[in-house]
Amino acid sequence: MERVYHVTCHECTFEGVFEDHRTALDEWNEHERDDDHRVSILEIDRPSPRKPA
């Protein structure tokens, strides 16, 4: 399983999905700082793609 990070603003349409934890945190912090919005980050476990049968 790979981890992905879903970053969502609760006050505008800003949203993103990132595979890199540091990038997700940077985007989160930058949006909160620059726009003074409430932003959340959710770590999601993503299953590996299934191989064809």
C-alpha positions as CSV (number, residue, x, y, z in Angstrom):
1,M,0.0,0.0,0.0
2,E,1.1,3.5,-0.8
3,R,0.1,6.5,1.2
4,V,-1.4,9.6,-0.3
5,Y,-2.4,12.8,1.3
6,H,-5.6,14.7,0.6
7,V,-5.4,18.5,1.4
8,T,-8.7,20.3,1.5
9,C,-9.7,23.9,2.3
10,H,-12.9,24.4,4.2
11,E,-13.4,27.9,3.0
12,C,-12.7,27.8,-0.8
13,T,-12.1,25.3,-3.6
14,F,-8.4,24.7,-2.9
15,E,-7.9,20.9,-2.9
16,G,-5.1,18.6,-3.8
17,V,-3.9,15.0,-3.6
18,F,-0.2,14.4,-3.0
19,E,2.0,11.4,-2.8
20,D,4.8,13.2,-1.0
21,H,4.1,14.0,2.7
22,R,6.4,17.0,2.7
23,T,4.7,18.5,-0.3
24,A,1.3,18.0,1.2
25,L,2.4,19.7,4.4
26,D,3.9,22.6,2.5
27,E,0.8,23.2,0.5
28,W,-1.4,23.0,3.6
29,N,0.8,25.5,5.5
30,E,1.2,27.9,2.6
31,H,-2.6,28.0,2.0
32,E,-3.4,28.6,5.6
33,R,-0.7,31.3,5.9
34,D,-1.4,33.1,2.7
35,D,-5.2,33.0,2.7
36,D,-6.0,32.6,6.4
37,H,-8.3,29.7,5.6
38,R,-8.9,26.5,7.6
39,V,-7.3,23.6,5.8
40,S,-7.2,19.9,6.7
41,I,-5.0,17.1,5.6
42,L,-6.0,13.4,5.5
43,E,-3.6,10.5,5.1
44,I,-5.1,7.9,2.8
45,D,-4.0,4.3,2.3
46,R,-4.2,3.5,-1.3
47,P,-4.1,-0.1,-2.4
48,S,-1.7,-1.1,-5.2
49,P,-3.3,-1.5,-8.6
50,R,-4.6,-5.0,-9.2
51,K,-2.9,-7.1,-11.8
52,P,-5.2,-8.3,-14.6
53,A,-6.4,-11.9,-14.0
